[in-house]
């Protein structure tokens, strides 16, 4: 038995660390304190009321006798009936009265008073304290409340009678004793009931927390789709569940970006690496001339340049999609920005027989932008437009201001995009014409980078195209962040 008790005591520090045990202990302690305070308050109130009723009864008897002695001093029969007979008619709370003259000689005494009350002790307890209720024990141990009073006879202050009254309150004491026993029995019962009730309340209270923990345990890098169903939870836990779900959304999005980035690298790095490896294996298969080695090295260099551009694009794309990327915002004149881009691509457009022009509104359009990123986004659009526009076509750069945003458009009169391919043009590595994109060195990341840059600025990208009639890409971004 002592070993089991020792184990329980040793396990208390570990149990105290659990939320259920703490809540159970707090509920049980609070309930016990509440019941104890309520029971103690009720007991004290009951004692006070019983004492008050006893005091009022004694005062009433003193008042009745004093009135009789003052108004009817010669009516001995009525006085005798009040002193000797009325108490005998009471089944509970017997009271005793004794009248003494000025020489302390008894005049009238309730029968049985000398056997029930120690009269000498009564005199000592009351002494000169008249009209004060005093507790004392009777000869057989019963509880009494006693009081004395000096009463004038016939209204003459020179003639006084001492009135001694004792009332048996043993029935009230027994009632209070039973009340105390019941109160202690209830407290002891609550000592077992409250921990059980507290544990049930604690278990119901922490059930949502346990469900959240179970959901969290099921979440792994391969199972990020788990979410906490907060319906029916208290407001505080529902708010916690919503915050937890938002965190999981962010984690899932981050994992998807990492997985997509890894898949993209594996998807598009394999071809140039294999080409470089193939060139090297062919060059080393047998002895070759200097020109042949030069051709092999030139071909490998082209693949390494393509590989370097691809890695740079992937890293830039990852940067645009990262929530930690900070824009270097500055006030940019959009017309000047487009004019600079037009100057940069004008030579390549002229070589292809394509007319490149920029058209801006008469009023200057000023916006807070990251100049470098916007130059790259619009540059990618112009490069795509020039690459897919036949000789004799045109590419236009347009800008205008809207109430709270700016609009930049790149429109061409090129080959256009088929309707079935239009929804996928912003996907990574998607190429409408695979053979042409590979031949021109395209990676299929240009429009993905454009979308990432515009999203990072808090804007959106729209594209419209018809085969054989050209394509129009619209960038909408807020004027100020």
C-alpha positions in Angstrom: 0.0 0.0 0.0 2.8 2.4 0.9 4.5 1.6 -2.4 1.4 2.6 -4.4 1.1 5.8 -2.4 4.7 6.5 -3.1 4.2 6.0 -6.9 1.2 8.3 -6.8 3.2 11.0 -5.0 6.1 10.6 -7.4 3.8 11.0 -10.4 2.2 14.2 -9.2 4.9 16.5 -10.7 4.5 14.8 -14.1 0.7 15.0 -13.8 0.8 18.6 -12.9 2.3 19.4 -16.2 -0.8 18.1 -18.0 -3.5 20.6 -18.8 -6.3 18.2 -17.9 -4.9 17.6 -14.4 -4.4 21.4 -13.8 -8.0 22.2 -15.0 -9.3 19.3 -12.8 -7.5 20.6 -9.8 -8.6 24.1 -10.4 -12.2 23.2 -10.9 -12.2 20.9 -7.9 -10.6 23.5 -5.6 -12.9 26.3 -6.8 -15.9 24.1 -6.3 -14.8 23.0 -2.8 -14.2 26.6 -1.9 -17.5 27.7 -3.2 -19.4 25.0 -1.3 -17.5 25.6 1.9 -18.1 29.3 1.7 -21.8 28.8 0.9 -22.2 26.2 3.7 -20.3 28.3 6.3 -22.2 31.4 5.4 -25.5 29.6 5.7 -24.5 28.1 9.0 -23.4 31.5 10.4 -26.7 33.0 9.2 -28.7 30.3 10.8 -26.8 30.6 14.1 -27.4 34.4 14.0 -31.1 34.1 13.3 -31.6 31.5 16.1 -29.7 33.6 18.6 -31.8 36.6 17.4 -35.1 34.8 17.8 -34.0 33.6 21.3 -33.0 37.2 22.3 -36.3 38.6 21.0 -38.3 35.9 23.0 -36.4 36.8 26.2 -36.9 40.5 25.6 -40.6 39.9 25.0 -41.0 38.0 28.2 -39.3 40.7 30.2 -41.5 43.3 28.5 -44.7 41.3 29.3 -43.8 40.8 33.0 -42.6 44.4 33.4 -45.9 45.6 31.9 -47.9 43.4 34.3 -46.0 44.6 37.3 -46.3 48.2 36.3 -50.0 48.2 35.3 -51.5 45.4 37.4 -49.2 44.8 40.4 -52.1 43.3 42.4 -53.2 40.8 39.8 -51.3 37.9 41.3 -53.2 35.2 39.4 -52.2 36.6 36.0 -48.6 37.0 37.1 -48.6 33.4 38.5 -50.0 32.1 35.3 -47.4 33.8 33.3 -44.5 32.6 35.5 -45.6 29.1 36.5 -48.1 27.8 33.9 -47.2 29.1 30.4 -43.8 27.3 30.3 -45.4 23.9 31.0 -47.6 24.3 27.9 -44.6 24.4 25.6 -43.3 21.1 24.3 -40.0 22.5 23.1 -37.9 25.4 24.3 -39.0 25.4 27.9 -38.3 28.6 29.7 -38.1 29.4 33.4 -38.8 32.6 35.3 -38.0 33.7 38.8 -39.1 36.9 40.5 -37.0 38.3 43.4 -37.8 41.1 45.8 -35.3 43.8 46.8 -33.8 41.4 49.5 -33.4 38.7 46.7 -36.1 36.6 48.3 -38.0 34.5 45.6 -41.5 35.6 45.1 -42.5 33.4 42.2 -40.6 30.6 40.5 -41.4 28.4 37.5 -41.7 24.8 38.7 -38.5 22.8 38.0 -36.3 25.8 37.6 -34.1 24.9 40.5 -33.6 21.3 39.1 -32.8 22.5 35.6 -30.8 25.7 36.2 -27.9 26.4 38.6 -29.4 29.5 40.1 -26.2 30.6 41.9 -24.3 30.2 38.6 -27.1 32.2 36.9 -26.5 35.1 39.3 -22.8 35.0 38.8 -23.1 34.9 35.0 -25.5 37.8 34.8 -24.2 39.9 37.8 -25.0 43.5 37.2 -25.3 43.1 33.5 -29.1 43.5 33.2 -31.0 43.0 29.9 -28.1 41.2 28.4 -28.6 37.6 27.0 -25.9 35.3 28.4 -25.2 31.6 27.4 -24.8 29.0 30.1 -25.1 25.3 30.8 -27.8 23.8 32.9 -27.3 21.1 35.7 -27.8 18.3 33.2 -25.6 19.9 30.5 -28.3 21.4 28.4 -27.7 24.8 26.8 -29.6 27.8 28.2 -29.8 31.5 27.4 -30.4 33.6 30.5 -31.1 37.3 31.2 -32.1 39.5 34.2 -33.9 42.8 34.5 -34.9 45.2 37.2 -38.6 46.0 36.9 -40.4 48.7 39.0 -43.7 47.7 40.6 -46.7 49.9 40.1 -44.7 52.6 38.4 -42.9 53.4 41.8 -39.1 53.6 41.3 -38.5 52.9 44.9 -40.0 49.4 44.7 -38.3 47.1 42.3 -38.4 43.4 41.5 -35.6 41.4 39.8 -36.8 39.2 36.9 -34.6 36.2 36.0 -35.5 34.3 32.8 -33.8 31.2 31.4 -34.8 29.5 28.1 -33.8 26.0 27.1 -32.1 26.1 23.7 -30.8 22.5 23.6 -33.2 21.7 20.7 -31.6 24.5 18.7 -28.2 23.3 19.6 -29.0 19.8 18.5 -30.4 21.2 15.2 -27.2 23.1 14.6 -25.2 19.9 15.5 -27.1 17.9 12.8 -26.6 20.8 10.4 -22.8 20.7 11.0 -22.8 16.9 10.5 -24.7 17.2 7.2 -22.4 20.0 6.1 -19.3 18.0 6.7 -20.8 15.0 5.0 -21.6 17.1 2.0 -18.1 18.6 1.9 -16.5 15.1 2.1 -18.8 13.9 -0.6 -17.9 16.9 -2.8 -14.2 16.0 -2.2 -14.9 13.0 -4.4 -17.5 14.4 -6.7 -15.8 17.6 -7.7 -12.6 16.0 -9.0 -14.7 13.6 -11.2 -16.9 16.5 -12.4 -13.9 18.7 -12.9 -12.1 16.0 -14.9 -15.2 15.6 -17.2 -15.3 19.3 -17.7 -11.6 19.5 -18.4 -11.8 16.6 -20.8 -14.6 18.3 -22.7 -12.7 21.6 -22.7 -9.4 20.2 -24.0 -11.1 17.9 -26.6 -10.7 20.5 -29.4 -7.0 21.0 -28.4 -6.5 17.2 -28.6 -8.2 17.2 -32.0 -5.8 20.0 -33.1 -2.9 18.0 -31.8 -4.1 14.9 -33.7 -4.4 16.9 -36.9 -0.9 18.4 -36.4 0.5 14.9 -35.9 -0.9 13.8 -39.3 0.7 16.7 -41.1 4.0 15.8 -42.9 5.8 17.1 -45.9 3.8 14.7 -48.0 0.4 15.4 -46.3 0.0 19.1 -46.0 -3.6 19.1 -47.0 -4.9 18.4 -43.5 -7.0 21.2 -41.9 -8.7 21.7 -38.6 -12.5 21.8 -38.8 -13.3 24.6 -36.4 -17.1 24.3 -36.6 -18.6 24.0 -33.1 -15.5 25.1 -31.3 -15.5 28.0 -28.8 -14.6 31.4 -30.2 -11.1 31.4 -28.8 -10.3 27.9 -30.1 -12.0 28.6 -33.4 -9.7 31.6 -33.8 -6.7 29.5 -33.0 -7.8 26.8 -35.5 -8.2 29.5 -38.2 -4.7 30.9 -37.5 -3.3 27.3 -37.6 -5.1 26.7 -40.9 -3.7 29.9 -42.3 -0.2 28.8 -41.2 -0.7 25.4 -42.9 -1.9 27.2 -46.1 1.4 29.2 -46.1 3.5 26.1 -45.4 1.7 24.2 -48.2 2.2 27.0 -50.6 5.9 27.2 -49.7 6.3 23.4 -50.1 4.5 23.6 -53.4 6.8 26.3 -54.6 9.9 24.4 -53.5 8.7 21.2 -55.1 7.7 23.0 -58.3 11.1 24.8 -58.4 12.9 21.4 -57.9 10.8 19.8 -60.6 11.4 22.7 -62.9 15.2 22.5 -62.4 15.1 18.7 -63.0 12.9 19.2 -66.1 14.9 21.8 -68.0 18.4 21.4 -66.7 18.6 17.8 -68.0 18.6 18.7 -71.7 21.6 21.2 -71.7 23.6 19.0 -69.3 23.0 16.0 -71.5 24.0 18.0 -74.6 27.2 19.1 -72.9 28.0 15.5 -71.9 27.2 14.3 -75.4 29.5 16.9 -77.0 32.3 16.0 -74.6 31.9 12.2 -75.1 31.9 12.6 -78.9 35.0 14.9 -78.8 36.9 12.4 -76.6 35.8 9.3 -78.5 38.8 9.6 -80.9 41.5 12.0 -81.9 40.2 15.0 -83.7 41.5 18.1 -85.5 41.7 21.5 -83.9 38.7 22.7 -85.8 36.6 19.8 -84.7 37.6 20.4 -81.1 36.8 24.1 -81.6 33.3 23.2 -82.8 32.8 20.9 -79.9 33.9 23.5 -77.4 31.7 26.2 -79.1 28.7 23.9 -79.0 29.4 23.2 -75.3 29.8 26.9 -74.6 26.4 27.6 -76.2 24.8 25.0 -73.9 26.5 26.4 -70.9 25.3 29.9 -71.7 21.8 28.5 -72.1 22.2 26.7 -68.8 23.4 29.8 -67.1 20.5 31.8 -68.5 18.1 29.1 -67.3 19.5 29.0 -63.8 19.3 32.8 -63.6 15.7 32.8 -64.8 14.7 30.1 -62.2 16.4 32.0 -59.4 14.8 35.2 -60.4 11.4 33.5 -60.7 11.9 32.0 -57.2 12.7 35.5 -55.9 9.5 37.0 -57.4 7.4 34.3 -55.7 9.0 34.6 -52.3 7.0 36.5 -49.7 10.3 37.7 -48.2 11.3 39.6 -51.3 11.4 43.3 -50.8 10.8 45.7 -53.7 13.1 48.7 -54.2 10.4 51.1 -54.9 11.0 54.5 -56.4 8.9 57.1 -58.3 9.1 56.1 -62.0 8.0 58.0 -65.0 6.3 55.2 -67.0 6.7 56.9 -70.4 10.4 57.3 -69.9 10.7 53.7 -68.8 8.9 52.4 -71.9 10.9 54.7 -74.1 14.1 53.3 -72.7 12.9 49.7 -73.4 11.9 50.6 -76.9 15.4 52.0 -77.6 17.0 48.8 -76.2 15.0 46.5 -78.5 14.8 48.8 -81.5 17.8 47.4 -83.2 16.7 43.7 -83.0 13.2 44.7 -84.1 14.6 46.5 -87.1 16.7 43.5 -88.0 13.5 41.5 -88.2 11.7 44.1 -90.2 9.3 44.9 -87.3 8.2 48.4 -86.3 8.6 49.0 -82.6 6.9 52.1 -81.1 5.7 53.4 -77.7 2.5 55.4 -77.2 1.9 57.1 -73.9 -0.7 59.6 -72.5 0.0 63.3 -72.8 0.1 63.7 -69.0 3.1 62.1 -67.3 2.3 58.8 -65.5 4.3 58.5 -62.2 4.1 55.3 -60.1 6.0 53.7 -57.3 7.7 50.7 -58.9 10.8 48.6 -58.7 12.5 49.9 -61.9 14.7 46.9 -62.5 12.0 44.4 -62.2 9.4 46.3 -64.3 12.1 46.7 -67.0 12.6 43.0 -67.0 8.9 42.2 -67.1 8.2 44.6 -70.0 11.4 43.5 -71.7 10.3 39.9 -71.6 7.0 40.9 -73.2 8.7 42.9 -76.0 11.2 40.1 -76.6 8.4 37.6 -77.0 6.4 39.9 -79.2 9.4 40.5 -81.5 10.2 36.8 -81.7 6.6 35.9 -82.7 5.9 38.7 -85.1 6.7 38.2 -88.8 8.5 40.9 -90.9 6.4 43.8 -91.7 4.5 43.6 -88.4 4.5 46.0 -85.5 4.9 45.9 -81.7 3.4 48.7 -79.6 4.1 49.8 -76.0 1.3 51.7 -74.5 0.7 53.2 -71.0 -2.1 55.1 -69.3 -3.3 56.1 -65.9 -6.4 54.8 -64.2 -8.0 56.1 -60.9 -5.7 54.2 -58.6 -3.5 52.2 -60.9 -1.4 52.3 -64.1 -1.9 50.2 -67.2 1.0 49.1 -69.4 0.3 47.2 -72.6 2.5 45.3 -75.1 0.6 44.6 -78.3 1.9 42.9 -81.5 0.5 41.9 -84.8 2.2 38.5 -84.7 1.0 34.9 -85.1 -1.1 34.9 -82.0 -1.9 32.1 -79.5 -4.4 29.3 -80.0 -7.4 29.5 -77.6 -6.6 26.1 -76.0 -3.1 27.3 -75.1 -4.1 30.7 -73.7 -4.9 29.5 -70.2 -1.5 27.9 -69.8 0.8 30.6 -71.2 1.9 31.7 -67.6 2.8 28.1 -66.6 6.5 27.4 -66.2 8.2 25.9 -69.2 5.1 26.0 -71.2 5.8 26.7 -74.9 3.2 27.2 -77.5 5.6 26.1 -80.3 8.0 23.7 -78.8 10.3 23.4 -81.8 10.6 27.1 -82.4 11.2 27.9 -78.7 13.9 25.3 -78.5 15.6 26.6 -81.6 15.5 30.2 -80.4 16.8 29.2 -77.0 13.5 30.0 -75.2 13.0 28.4 -71.8 9.3 29.0 -71.3 9.9 31.1 -68.2 9.4 34.6 -69.6 5.7 35.0 -68.9 6.0 33.2 -65.6 8.6 35.8 -64.6 6.3 38.6 -65.8 3.4 37.3 -63.7 5.6 37.0 -60.6 6.9 40.5 -60.9 3.4 42.0 -61.4 2.0 40.0 -58.5 4.9 41.2 -56.3 3.8 44.8 -57.1 0.2 44.0 -56.1 -1.1 43.9 -59.6 -2.4 41.4 -62.2 -1.7 40.4 -65.7 -4.3 39.9 -68.5 -3.7 38.4 -72.0 -5.8 38.4 -75.1 -4.9 36.9 -78.4 -6.3 35.6 -81.7 -4.4 33.4 -84.0 -3.0 35.3 -87.0 -4.1 38.7 -85.5 -1.7 39.2 -82.7 -1.5 39.2 -78.9 -2.1 41.9 -76.3 -0.7 41.6 -72.7 -1.9 44.1 -70.1 -0.2 44.8 -66.8 -2.2 46.6 -64.1 -0.4 47.8 -61.0 -1.3 50.3 -58.2 0.2 53.7 -58.5 1.4 53.8 -54.9 2.1 51.0 -52.4 
